[in-house]
Amino acid sequence: MKKYVKLYDVTALFPIWFLLLMPNTWIFLIATQFILASFVLLGGLKYMGYDDVSSVWKKSIIWNTLYGFIGYPITCGILFSTQFISETMPKGEWLIENLTIPIATNPYSHLTSAIFIIAVVAFSAFICYIMNRFFSFRKTNLSKAQVNRLSIYLAIITAPYIAMTPSITLYNSIL
């Protein structure tokens, strides 16, 4: 019996295909990430009652933006790798039906894919937290507790939540 290769739609990986089709959107996404990271950083510093806000912002905003943006390729890479699940793998049919196809269309259509995509976004946020915690605020005078709080704020608010958007909604709006 002949084996056939099945190709699944991977448009759930929004940033990858969108950025490849429209390279100018890189500027928009980087600017958006910069603005969001600035709001979170400035708001977090004001909330904590820190006095020298502009100095911390100047010394760390580029790194905060970069580390926040890193979450997108991490998330997309993990989600993209699920598209290579084969029927010949152990439990391959089940994984394709309950993980691969729902991730490519609507991750909330099955509990397994919903949990998986939430875990992937949380993992990306954790990587962002680690990078900000240990590298972004090195040249500032913030205490360890302040750095930790700001890193948590940045990780939670700038996580790549766009990956959780069902691509089926894009199809329905176009059709």
TORFI-173742 format. One record per residue: residue number from 1; residue in one letter; x, y, z of N, C-alpha, C in turn. Coordinates in steps of 0.05 Angstrom, whole numbers, plus 5000, padded with zeros to 4 digits. Last residue first. Example, Ala and Ser with C-alpha at 12.3 -4.5 7.8 and 13.67 -1.06 7.14 Angstrom:
! TORFI-173742
  nr rest   nx   ny   nz  cax  cay  caz   cx   cy   cz
   2    S 5257 4955 5142 5273 4979 5143 5258 5001 5157
   1    A 5264 4886 5156 5246 4910 5156 5264 4934 5156
//
This chain:
! TORFI-173742
  nr rest   nx   ny   nz  cax  cay  caz   cx   cy   cz
 175    L 4722 5698 5077 4702 5685 5059 4675 5699 5060
 174    I 4748 5726 5116 4756 5730 5088 4734 5720 5069
 173    S 4727 5708 5163 4725 5737 5157 4732 5743 5128
 172    N 4739 5654 5161 4711 5663 5161 4708 5692 5155
 171    Y 4795 5655 5165 4781 5644 5141 4753 5654 5139
 170    L 4802 5676 5216 4813 5690 5192 4799 5681 5167
 169    T 4780 5636 5246 4767 5662 5246 4777 5679 5223
 168    I 4816 5595 5240 4790 5592 5227 4775 5619 5226
 167    S 4857 5605 5273 4860 5614 5246 4834 5611 5230
 166    P 4847 5629 5339 4841 5608 5319 4842 5619 5291
 165    T 4900 5653 5376 4877 5661 5359 4872 5639 5339
 164    M 4947 5642 5401 4923 5629 5411 4898 5636 5395
 163    A 4984 5675 5380 4985 5647 5372 4961 5632 5381
 162    I 4978 5722 5408 4967 5720 5381 4966 5692 5370
 161    Y 5007 5721 5454 4979 5711 5455 4966 5709 5428
 160    P 5065 5720 5473 5054 5718 5445 5026 5706 5444
 159    A 5069 5767 5528 5070 5739 5517 5057 5738 5490
 158    T 5069 5815 5554 5079 5814 5527 5082 5786 5515
 157    I 5049 5805 5605 5034 5823 5588 5044 5821 5559
 156    I 5085 5767 5628 5056 5762 5627 5042 5779 5606
 155    A 5135 5791 5623 5130 5764 5612 5100 5759 5609
 154    L 5130 5841 5649 5136 5840 5621 5130 5813 5608
 153    Y 5119 5823 5702 5100 5840 5687 5105 5838 5657
 152    I 5166 5795 5713 5140 5781 5713 5120 5797 5697
 151    S 5203 5837 5710 5206 5814 5692 5180 5798 5690
 150    L 5186 5868 5753 5184 5878 5726 5186 5856 5705
 149    R 5197 5832 5796 5170 5841 5791 5167 5851 5762
 148    N 5253 5826 5791 5236 5803 5789 5207 5811 5782
 147    V 5270 5878 5800 5276 5865 5774 5257 5842 5770
 146    Q 5254 5884 5853 5242 5901 5832 5247 5889 5804
 145    A 5286 5845 5878 5257 5843 5879 5243 5860 5858
 144    K 5337 5865 5868 5329 5840 5857 5299 5836 5857
 143    S 5333 5936 5852 5338 5914 5871 5329 5888 5857
 142    L 5364 5976 5801 5340 5963 5813 5349 5940 5832
 141    N 5399 6005 5772 5403 6004 5801 5379 5992 5815
 140    T 5422 5971 5711 5405 5990 5727 5411 5987 5757
 139    K 5446 5934 5680 5459 5961 5683 5443 5981 5698
 138    R 5412 5890 5681 5439 5888 5693 5451 5916 5698
 137    F 5362 5880 5660 5365 5901 5680 5392 5901 5694
 136    S 5365 5838 5622 5356 5864 5615 5363 5886 5634
 135    F 5383 5788 5645 5400 5803 5627 5391 5832 5623
 134    F 5350 5760 5681 5379 5757 5684 5396 5776 5666
 133    R 5297 5776 5668 5306 5774 5696 5337 5775 5698
 132    N 5293 5771 5613 5291 5797 5625 5303 5797 5653
 131    M 5300 5714 5609 5318 5733 5594 5317 5761 5607
 130    I 5257 5696 5641 5285 5689 5647 5304 5709 5634
 129    Y 5212 5718 5613 5218 5724 5641 5247 5719 5648
 128    C 5217 5691 5564 5219 5720 5565 5225 5730 5594
 127    I 5208 5640 5583 5234 5646 5570 5238 5676 5570
 126    F 5154 5647 5599 5175 5639 5619 5203 5645 5608
 125    A 5129 5656 5551 5129 5677 5571 5151 5672 5592
 124    S 5137 5606 5528 5149 5629 5515 5150 5653 5535
 123    F 5105 5576 5563 5134 5570 5561 5148 5594 5549
 122    A 5055 5598 5551 5066 5601 5578 5096 5596 5578
 121    V 5050 5579 5499 5051 5608 5504 5062 5614 5532
 120    V 5049 5524 5510 5070 5535 5493 5072 5565 5497
 119    A 5003 5519 5542 5029 5512 5553 5052 5524 5537
 118    I 4964 5533 5504 4967 5550 5528 4994 5544 5541
 117    I 4971 5491 5469 4977 5518 5460 4980 5537 5483
 116    F 4956 5447 5502 4982 5448 5489 4989 5477 5482
 115    I 4903 5457 5514 4922 5456 5536 4951 5459 5525
 114    A 4882 5455 5462 4879 5479 5478 4900 5480 5501
 113    S 4893 5402 5447 4906 5424 5432 4904 5450 5448
 112    T 4861 5374 5484 4889 5369 5482 4904 5393 5469
 111    L 4808 5392 5474 4821 5398 5499 4851 5395 5498
 110    H 4790 5422 5413 4797 5398 5427 4813 5405 5452
 109    S 4781 5472 5395 4762 5452 5387 4767 5425 5401
 108    Y 4818 5510 5405 4798 5506 5426 4778 5485 5418
 107    P 4849 5517 5359 4860 5502 5382 4841 5496 5404
 106    N 4832 5510 5297 4820 5522 5321 4830 5506 5345
 105    T 4876 5499 5258 4850 5511 5252 4838 5525 5276
 104    A 4924 5478 5276 4924 5492 5250 4898 5505 5244
 103    I 4907 5452 5322 4926 5475 5325 4926 5491 5299
 102    P 4874 5411 5301 4863 5433 5316 4881 5457 5320
 101    I 4915 5380 5273 4893 5393 5259 4881 5416 5275
 100    T 4949 5364 5319 4958 5377 5294 4937 5393 5280
  99    L 4913 5341 5359 4933 5362 5364 4940 5378 5339
  98    N 4876 5302 5344 4871 5318 5369 4891 5340 5374
  97    E 4894 5280 5296 4866 5287 5299 4862 5306 5323
  96    I 4948 5271 5306 4940 5287 5284 4912 5297 5287
  95    L 4945 5237 5351 4958 5263 5354 4950 5282 5330
  94    W 4920 5192 5329 4907 5207 5351 4918 5235 5353
  93    E 4959 5176 5292 4932 5183 5283 4917 5200 5304
  92    G 5003 5165 5327 5004 5186 5307 4977 5195 5297
  91    K 5015 5128 5365 4992 5146 5370 4991 5169 5350
  90    P 5079 5126 5338 5061 5115 5358 5040 5136 5365
  89    M 5077 5147 5269 5087 5149 5296 5069 5134 5315
  88    T 5051 5147 5221 5067 5123 5228 5079 5124 5256
  87    E 5030 5197 5215 5012 5175 5222 5026 5150 5230
  86    S 5072 5247 5245 5066 5228 5224 5046 5207 5234
  85    I 5080 5315 5254 5072 5290 5266 5062 5271 5244
  84    F 5091 5364 5236 5106 5342 5225 5100 5315 5238
  83    Q 5065 5402 5264 5055 5397 5238 5069 5374 5224
  82    T 5094 5413 5309 5072 5394 5312 5060 5386 5285
  81    S 5129 5453 5293 5139 5426 5294 5117 5405 5298
  80    F 5097 5499 5298 5103 5489 5271 5114 5460 5272
  79    L 5099 5505 5353 5073 5499 5340 5078 5488 5312
  78    I 5153 5517 5360 5142 5494 5373 5116 5486 5360
  77    G 5158 5563 5327 5174 5540 5322 5162 5515 5335
  76    C 5122 5599 5352 5117 5589 5324 5133 5564 5318
  75    T 5148 5606 5401 5121 5595 5400 5115 5584 5372
  74    I 5197 5628 5383 5196 5604 5400 5169 5591 5398
  73    P 5181 5674 5354 5194 5651 5340 5194 5626 5357
  72    Y 5156 5702 5400 5142 5695 5376 5155 5673 5360
  71    G 5194 5713 5440 5172 5694 5446 5158 5685 5420
  70    I 5225 5754 5423 5236 5727 5420 5214 5706 5425
  69    F 5201 5801 5440 5197 5792 5412 5206 5764 5407
  68    G 5220 5806 5491 5192 5802 5487 5186 5792 5459
  67    Y 5274 5814 5480 5266 5790 5494 5236 5785 5492
  66    L 5270 5865 5453 5282 5842 5440 5273 5816 5453
  65    T 5248 5897 5494 5234 5894 5468 5244 5869 5454
  64    N 5287 5894 5533 5260 5885 5539 5244 5880 5513
  63    W 5331 5917 5506 5332 5889 5514 5304 5878 5520
  62    I 5311 5969 5501 5319 5954 5477 5319 5924 5483
  61    I 5303 5985 5555 5280 5981 5536 5287 5965 5511
  60    S 5344 5995 5592 5334 5967 5589 5313 5964 5567
  59    K 5362 6047 5597 5382 6026 5599 5371 5998 5592
  58    K 5316 6078 5593 5337 6081 5573 5357 6058 5573
  57    W 5288 6060 5640 5277 6056 5613 5298 6058 5592
  56    V 5322 6078 5680 5318 6049 5677 5307 6043 5649
  55    S 5317 6133 5671 5343 6121 5670 5340 6090 5665
  54    S 5262 6143 5679 5274 6147 5653 5301 6134 5650
  53    V 5255 6133 5735 5242 6117 5715 5256 6119 5688
  52    D 5274 6140 5791 5290 6145 5767 5280 6128 5744
  51    D 5236 6122 5831 5240 6150 5824 5253 6155 5797
  50    Y 5184 6075 5839 5212 6079 5833 5215 6108 5822
  49    G 5134 6054 5853 5143 6078 5866 5173 6084 5861
  48    M 5111 6013 5827 5128 6005 5849 5140 6030 5863
  47    Y 5084 6041 5787 5069 6027 5807 5085 6019 5831
  46    K 5128 6059 5757 5111 6079 5771 5095 6065 5793
  45    L 5146 6010 5737 5163 6026 5754 5148 6047 5770
  44    G 5101 5994 5708 5111 5978 5730 5129 5993 5749
  43    G 5098 6035 5669 5076 6030 5688 5085 6014 5712
  42    L 5147 6027 5642 5141 6052 5656 5119 6049 5676
  41    L 5139 5973 5625 5162 5980 5641 5157 6006 5656
  40    V 5091 5976 5595 5093 5958 5618 5116 5966 5636
  39    F 5105 6015 5556 5082 6019 5575 5084 6002 5599
  38    S 5148 5988 5532 5152 6014 5545 5130 6020 5565
  37    A 5124 5943 5510 5144 5940 5531 5149 5966 5546
  36    L 5091 5970 5473 5079 5954 5495 5099 5950 5517
  35    I 5130 5993 5440 5110 6010 5454 5098 5995 5477
  34    F 5157 5947 5421 5171 5969 5435 5152 5986 5452
  33    Q 5116 5920 5395 5129 5908 5418 5144 5928 5435
  32    T 5105 5957 5355 5084 5950 5374 5096 5938 5399
  31    A 5155 5956 5328 5145 5981 5340 5124 5975 5361
  30    I 5154 5903 5311 5175 5912 5329 5167 5938 5343
  29    L 5108 5904 5278 5109 5886 5302 5131 5895 5321
  28    F 5123 5942 5238 5099 5946 5255 5100 5929 5280
  27    I 5168 5917 5217 5171 5943 5229 5148 5949 5248
  26    W 5145 5871 5196 5165 5869 5217 5168 5895 5232
  25    T 5114 5885 5154 5100 5883 5180 5120 5879 5203
  24    N 5143 5882 5108 5141 5908 5121 5128 5907 5148
  23    P 5136 5830 5089 5159 5836 5105 5158 5863 5119
  22    M 5088 5790 5082 5088 5820 5083 5112 5829 5100
  21    L 5100 5737 5082 5085 5748 5060 5086 5778 5059
  20    L 5129 5732 5130 5142 5724 5105 5127 5736 5081
  19    L 5093 5749 5168 5118 5764 5165 5132 5756 5139
  18    F 5053 5710 5162 5047 5738 5157 5072 5754 5152
  17    W 5079 5663 5176 5070 5666 5149 5064 5695 5142
  16    I 5094 5677 5231 5112 5667 5211 5102 5673 5183
  15    P 5049 5696 5261 5071 5713 5256 5090 5704 5234
  14    F 5010 5649 5257 5006 5676 5246 5031 5692 5241
  13    L 5000 5593 5254 5027 5604 5261 5028 5632 5250
  12    A 4956 5577 5231 4953 5584 5260 4980 5597 5270
  11    T 4967 5560 5181 4963 5589 5185 4958 5597 5213
  10    V 4979 5510 5162 4993 5519 5185 4990 5549 5190
   9    D 4944 5455 5140 4945 5484 5139 4959 5494 5165
   8    Y 4980 5397 5122 4960 5411 5138 4965 5440 5137
   7    L 4988 5345 5077 4996 5372 5085 4973 5385 5099
   6    K 5006 5278 5078 4985 5297 5081 4996 5324 5090
   5    V 5032 5231 5034 5039 5253 5052 5015 5272 5053
   4    Y 5017 5163 5032 5013 5190 5022 5021 5210 5043
   3    K 5041 5099 5014 5038 5120 5035 5036 5147 5022
   2    K 5010 5044 4984 5025 5069 4981 5020 5088 5004
   1    M 5017 4977 5000 5000 5000 5000 5018 5025 5000
//
